[in-house]
């Protein structure tokens, strides 16, 4: 699957789009971490939840559960959330 990496994490990958493998979002993150050591810790906290400053989108739908199944031909968008007021 293709994964869009947010600009804050480009220092790990060097490019905004990367390919990753896995049957779930968690497995995709594990694959990314094997290829780009340390990136998973920047996306997932110690409790196994997506960090609050990131949003995930799969097929146009927001998701937060790392157990969500993914298809090999899909795109996972990892987007840095904006805050302000």
N, C-alpha and C positions, 0 to 999 in steps of 0.2 A: 504494500500500500504506500501511497505518497503521503508524506507528513509535512505540513507547513510549520516551520520553526519560527517563533517570535524573534524580533530583532535583539531582544535582551539575551538570547541564548545562541546567537550566531557565532560567538567566540568558540563554541564547542564544535559546530558543524562546518562553519565557513561558508555555507550556502543556505538559502532560505527553504529549499525543498529537498528532502531526503527520502529515500526508500527505506521501509522497515517491514519486518515480518512479525506475525503473531495472530492468534485467533481472537484475542481480546485487547482492549486498550492497554491493560497492564502488561501483557506480553509484548506489545509494540514498544512500550516504554522500556521494558527490560532489554529488548533488542537494540534500541537506541543507546542505552547505557553501555552495552557491550562494545558498541562501535565508537561511542563518544563518552568515555568515562566521566562520571560526575553529573551528567545532564539530568538523570532521573531525580537526584536529590533536589535539583533546582525546580522540578515540576511537581514532586510528590513529597508531602511532609512525613514526619516520623510515624504518624498514625495511618499512613497509606491513603491519604486523601489528597486530591488535587489542590495545590496551593491556591490561596484566595486570590492572588493577583493574576491567575491564569483562567481562561475559559477554553473549553473544548467543544468542537463542532464536528459532527459526523453526518454527512448527507444533509447538511443544512439544519440539523437538529442539535441544540445544546445538550451536552451530557456532562455528568460528573462522576458516574460510577465506572471505576476502572475495570469492572467485570463485564462491561458492555462488549458484546461480540462485534467483530469487524470483518469485513470481506477484503480479500487480497487486492481487489480492483477499486477500493474506495479511497477517499481522501480524508485524512484527519487534520483539522485545522487547530493549532494551538495558538491562542491569541492572548496577548497581554491585556488584562482588564485595565480600563482607565478609571481613575477616581478623581474626585474634586467636588466642588460645591459652590 
